[in-house]
Amino acid sequence: MRDNSARRVRWFPTAAIAVVLAVIGGGGALNLDLYPQPGLVADGVPHRSGSEQPLDLREQALADLDALTLPSGATLAGWDGPWRYVWPRDASFVAAARCAVGQNAEAARVLDFLDRIKPTEGRWEARYLETGQPVADGREAQLDGSGWVPWATWFCRSGDRHWEMVRESADQITRELKSNGLPGPSPDYWERPESEVTLGTVAPLLTGLRAAIRIATELDHTAEADRWQAALNTLSTATERRFAPDYPRTPPYAESFVEPGLPPTRLGGGADAIVTVLGPPFAPERGVVTQAIVKARAALTQPNGGQDPGEEWRADGVSWTPQTAMFALSAAARGDRTTAAEILSWLDHYRTPSGSLPEKVNRDYQPAGEAPLGWTAALVVLADQALDSPLPIP
């Protein structure tokens, strides 16, 4: 039974809803004139050694991760300007990608760097300088790092080596849960202030708690395992109550019943690519989640064929490669080889002249933003590996 106590329930005629949707669609088209067309900011890492022979998609992604990872283990999101920082989220995916293909020593360097900069209490900062200091640009700390880091640590079987980092991250999740079972608002991968809790925070926290429980159990830390299991139960129940069955970016604020006998239309939130984190390889597969993932991909597909972050994102016709690659990883991990191969082929098609994966593909079907982008490269490696053999699921 869904908790509808906080929602306004209305009956709206079909015609009225059609008018609203038409206005929304028209507004989206108008937004193409409001947002400038992005172009390619930079392509490739200067002065790196590379092969004169063209590399396939996976080989190039791994080569780009090599180029973006400094000797200290600091993994840059990109080489230039506002990308030249270490995000805990991106670094976690890089570590997991390395471990997925057996590059365990390289992954350990990335996790060791995160371990050196870990918060002794509180949230992970949004991003860090390559020297390890937080970036002082006014961005709020981001709670999702407390989920991503334990997941990557478990994925790499590095729980013993990085136990304190896992313990503090998982304990921070438990401290953040409110009386309704959910954490409070936090910025997530959209990199903006939020006034309410988002799936972009909740989904990584669920994954992080499951991973932390696995680590604690394997290391015989019974008290921590029990504490985090209780938190996981609380968060899981609250997530189902407030986000299921569509799992939008934010919980819906109202339900519109078109006519008796038909399922209600839920208002608010909108689809978000992060719904992929509620399924494999981050969580066991469930039918209701798979349906939500398929629906989200359809809702977020742009005219150029890729996906943008969410329905509440700006309507500018631009696809973002990390979110597109998330759908590839999800499909591959669920055994949907056709969809995964289709998406990877799309990403391969829009590589830059240097062969790297860009941040975006603009509405003129051209690579845009920074290239290479570490998060996209890591996701492509994980998706490609998932087509070869199953990835572990916490």
C-alpha positions in Angstrom: 0.0 0.0 0.0 1.4 3.3 -1.0 1.5 6.2 1.5 -0.6 8.9 0.0 -1.1 10.9 3.1 1.2 13.7 1.9 -0.2 13.8 -1.7 -3.0 15.8 -3.2 -5.2 13.5 -5.2 -7.2 14.9 -8.1 -9.3 13.6 -11.0 -8.3 15.3 -14.2 -10.0 14.8 -17.6 -7.9 13.3 -20.3 -8.2 16.4 -22.5 -6.8 18.7 -19.8 -3.8 16.4 -19.3 -3.2 16.4 -23.0 -3.1 20.2 -23.1 -0.6 20.3 -20.2 1.6 17.8 -22.0 1.4 19.8 -25.2 2.5 23.0 -23.4 5.4 21.1 -21.8 6.5 19.7 -25.1 6.3 23.2 -26.7 8.4 24.6 -23.9 11.0 21.9 -24.4 11.3 22.8 -28.1 11.6 26.5 -27.2 14.4 25.7 -24.9 16.6 24.8 -27.9 16.8 28.6 -28.5 17.6 29.4 -24.9 20.7 27.2 -24.5 23.9 27.7 -26.6 25.1 24.8 -28.6 28.0 23.2 -26.7 31.2 22.4 -28.6 34.3 20.3 -27.9 36.3 22.0 -25.2 39.4 19.8 -25.4 40.4 16.5 -27.0 42.9 14.2 -25.5 45.6 14.5 -22.9 48.6 16.6 -24.0 52.1 14.9 -24.2 50.9 11.5 -23.4 52.5 8.5 -25.2 50.0 6.7 -27.3 49.8 4.1 -30.1 49.7 5.3 -33.7 47.3 2.5 -34.3 43.6 3.2 -33.6 42.4 1.6 -30.5 39.0 -0.1 -30.1 36.5 1.4 -27.6 37.6 -0.5 -24.6 41.3 -0.2 -25.2 41.0 3.6 -25.7 38.9 3.9 -22.6 41.6 2.1 -20.5 44.3 4.2 -22.2 42.4 7.4 -21.2 42.1 6.2 -17.6 45.8 5.6 -17.6 46.4 9.2 -18.8 43.9 10.7 -16.3 45.4 8.8 -13.3 48.4 10.6 -11.7 51.2 8.7 -10.0 49.6 9.6 -6.6 46.5 7.7 -7.5 44.5 10.9 -8.0 42.1 10.2 -10.9 41.1 13.4 -12.7 37.6 13.6 -14.2 39.2 15.4 -17.2 42.5 17.0 -18.0 41.4 20.6 -18.4 39.9 23.5 -16.4 36.8 22.7 -14.3 37.2 19.0 -15.0 40.7 18.8 -13.5 39.6 17.6 -10.1 39.0 14.3 -8.3 35.4 13.5 -7.7 34.9 10.6 -5.2 32.1 9.3 -7.4 34.1 9.2 -10.6 37.2 7.8 -8.9 35.1 5.0 -7.4 33.9 4.0 -10.9 37.5 4.1 -12.2 38.6 1.8 -9.4 35.8 -0.6 -10.1 36.5 -0.6 -13.8 40.2 -1.3 -13.1 39.3 -4.3 -10.9 36.8 -5.6 -13.4 39.6 -6.1 -16.0 42.2 -7.3 -13.5 44.1 -4.1 -13.1 44.2 -4.5 -9.3 47.4 -2.6 -8.6 46.1 0.4 -10.6 42.8 0.2 -8.7 44.6 0.1 -5.3 46.3 3.3 -6.1 43.0 5.0 -6.7 41.5 3.7 -3.5 44.6 4.5 -1.6 44.3 8.1 -2.7 40.6 8.2 -1.6 41.7 6.7 1.7 44.2 9.5 2.3 41.6 12.2 1.7 38.6 10.5 3.4 36.6 12.6 5.9 37.1 11.6 9.5 33.4 12.5 9.9 30.7 14.0 7.8 30.1 13.9 4.0 32.7 13.5 1.3 33.4 16.8 -0.4 32.0 17.3 -3.9 35.5 17.3 -5.4 39.2 17.5 -4.5 42.4 19.0 -5.9 44.9 16.5 -7.2 46.9 17.2 -4.0 44.0 16.0 -1.9 42.6 19.3 -0.6 38.9 20.0 -1.1 38.0 22.4 -3.8 37.0 25.7 -2.2 34.4 26.8 -4.7 31.3 27.0 -2.5 29.9 23.6 -3.6 28.2 21.6 -0.8 29.6 18.3 0.3 27.8 15.4 -1.4 26.3 12.5 0.5 26.4 10.1 -2.5 30.2 9.6 -2.1 29.4 7.7 1.1 27.7 5.1 -1.1 30.0 5.0 -4.1 33.2 4.6 -2.1 32.2 1.4 -0.1 30.8 -0.1 -3.3 34.1 0.4 -5.2 36.0 -0.9 -2.2 33.9 -4.0 -2.0 34.0 -4.5 -5.8 37.8 -4.5 -5.5 37.9 -6.8 -2.5 39.8 -4.2 -0.6 37.7 -4.0 2.5 40.4 -5.0 4.9 42.9 -2.6 3.5 40.4 0.3 3.6 38.2 -0.7 6.5 38.2 2.7 8.2 37.1 4.4 5.0 34.2 2.0 4.6 33.3 2.3 8.2 33.1 6.0 8.3 31.2 6.2 5.0 28.6 3.7 6.0 28.2 5.2 9.5 27.7 8.6 7.8 24.8 7.1 5.9 23.2 5.8 9.0 23.6 9.2 10.7 21.9 11.0 7.8 18.7 9.0 7.9 15.7 11.0 9.2 12.5 9.9 10.9 10.9 9.2 7.5 13.7 6.7 6.7 15.3 8.9 4.0 18.3 11.2 4.2 17.9 14.9 3.9 18.6 16.9 0.8 22.1 16.7 -0.7 23.6 17.6 -4.1 24.2 14.6 -6.3 25.7 14.0 -9.7 23.7 16.9 -11.1 26.1 19.1 -9.2 23.5 21.6 -7.9 21.9 22.5 -4.6 18.8 20.4 -3.8 15.8 21.3 -1.7 14.5 17.7 -1.3 16.0 14.3 -1.3 16.8 12.8 -4.8 17.2 9.3 -6.2 20.7 10.5 -7.2 21.5 10.3 -3.5 19.3 7.4 -2.3 20.3 4.9 -5.0 24.1 5.1 -4.3 23.5 4.9 -0.5 21.5 1.7 -0.9 24.4 0.2 -2.9 27.0 1.5 -0.4 25.2 0.0 2.6 24.9 -3.4 0.9 28.5 -3.4 0.0 29.6 -2.2 3.5 27.5 -5.0 5.1 29.3 -7.6 2.8 32.7 -6.2 3.9 31.8 -6.1 7.6 30.5 -9.7 7.4 33.5 -11.0 5.7 35.8 -9.3 8.3 33.7 -10.4 11.2 32.7 -6.9 12.3 29.4 -8.1 13.6 28.3 -4.9 15.3 28.8 -2.8 12.2 27.1 -5.3 10.0 24.1 -5.4 12.2 24.0 -1.6 12.4 24.2 -1.1 8.7 21.7 -3.8 8.0 19.2 -2.0 10.2 19.9 1.2 8.3 19.6 -0.6 4.9 16.2 -2.0 6.0 15.0 1.5 7.0 16.2 3.1 3.8 14.9 0.4 1.5 11.5 0.5 3.0 11.4 4.3 2.8 12.6 4.2 -0.8 9.9 1.8 -1.9 7.2 3.8 0.0 8.2 7.2 -1.6 9.7 6.3 -5.0 8.2 3.1 -6.3 7.1 2.0 -8.8 8.5 4.5 -11.2 11.5 5.6 -9.1 11.6 9.3 -10.3 14.3 11.8 -9.4 12.3 13.1 -6.5 9.2 11.6 -4.9 6.0 12.5 -6.7 4.0 15.2 -5.0 0.5 14.3 -6.5 -1.4 11.7 -8.3 -3.8 12.4 -11.2 -6.4 9.7 -11.9 -7.4 10.0 -15.6 -10.4 7.7 -15.2 -11.5 4.8 -13.0 -9.8 1.6 -13.7 -6.6 3.1 -15.2 -3.4 3.5 -13.2 -2.8 7.0 -11.9 -0.3 9.4 -13.4 2.1 10.7 -10.8 3.2 14.3 -11.0 6.6 15.6 -10.1 10.1 14.1 -10.0 10.5 13.0 -13.6 12.7 10.1 -14.8 16.4 10.2 -13.9 19.2 8.1 -15.4 20.3 7.2 -11.9 17.4 4.7 -11.7 19.9 2.3 -13.3 21.7 2.1 -9.9 18.7 0.3 -8.4 19.4 -2.7 -10.6 22.4 -4.8 -11.7 25.4 -4.5 -11.2 24.6 -2.4 -8.1 21.6 -4.3 -6.8 19.8 -7.6 -7.5 17.4 -7.4 -10.4 13.7 -6.8 -9.8 11.1 -6.7 -12.4 9.6 -3.4 -11.3 13.0 -1.7 -11.4 13.8 -3.1 -14.8 10.5 -1.7 -16.1 11.4 1.7 -14.6 14.9 1.6 -16.2 13.4 0.8 -19.7 10.8 3.6 -19.3 13.5 6.1 -18.1 15.7 5.4 -21.1 12.8 6.0 -23.5 11.9 9.2 -21.7 15.5 10.5 -21.7 16.5 9.7 -25.3 17.4 12.7 -27.3 17.0 13.2 -31.0 20.7 12.4 -31.5 20.1 9.0 -29.9 21.8 9.3 -26.5 20.3 10.1 -23.1 20.4 13.2 -20.9 20.4 13.1 -17.1 16.7 13.5 -16.4 13.4 14.9 -17.5 13.9 17.9 -15.2 17.2 18.6 -16.9 17.4 21.5 -19.4 15.7 20.6 -22.7 18.5 21.4 -25.1 18.7 18.2 -27.2 22.2 17.4 -25.8 23.1 13.8 -24.8 25.5 13.2 -21.9 27.8 10.2 -22.3 28.0 9.2 -18.6 24.3 8.8 -18.4 24.1 7.0 -21.7 26.8 4.7 -20.6 24.9 4.0 -17.4 22.1 2.5 -19.5 24.7 0.4 -21.4 26.1 -0.9 -18.1 22.6 -1.6 -16.8 21.6 -3.5 -19.9 24.8 -5.6 -20.0 24.6 -6.5 -16.3 20.9 -7.6 -16.8 21.8 -9.8 -19.8 20.2 -7.5 -22.4 23.1 -7.8 -24.8 21.2 -6.3 -27.7 20.5 -3.0 -25.9 24.0 -2.9 -24.4 25.7 -3.4 -27.7 23.5 -0.8 -29.4 24.4 1.8 -26.8 28.1 1.0 -26.9 28.0 1.2 -30.6 26.5 4.7 -30.3 29.2 5.8 -27.9 31.9 4.4 -30.2 30.4 6.3 -33.1 30.7 9.6 -31.4 34.3 9.4 -30.2 36.5 12.4 -30.8 39.2 12.6 -33.5 41.7 11.4 -30.8 39.5 8.4 -30.2 38.4 9.5 -26.7 34.9 9.5 -25.3 33.6 13.0 -24.9 31.4 14.4 -22.1 28.4 15.1 -24.4 27.1 14.8 -28.0 25.4 18.0 -29.1 22.2 18.4 -31.1 24.3 18.7 -34.3 25.5 15.2 -33.7 29.0 16.3 -32.8 31.2 15.4 -29.7 31.1 18.2 -27.1 32.5 19.1 -23.7 35.6 17.6 -22.3 37.4 14.6 -23.8 38.4 12.2 -22.4 36.0 12.0 -19.5 37.0 9.5 -16.9 33.5 8.6 -15.6 32.4 7.7 -19.1 35.5 5.7 -19.9 35.1 3.7 -16.6 31.4 3.0 -17.4 32.3 1.8 -20.9 34.9 -0.6 -19.5 32.5 -1.9 -17.0 29.7 -2.4 -19.6 32.0 -4.1 -22.0 33.3 -6.4 -19.3 29.7 -7.2 -18.2 29.1 -8.5 -21.7 32.0 -11.0 -21.3 31.3 -12.1 -17.7 28.9 -11.2 -14.9 29.9 -8.4 -12.6 29.5 -8.9 -8.8 26.4 -7.5 -7.2 26.4 -6.5 -3.5 
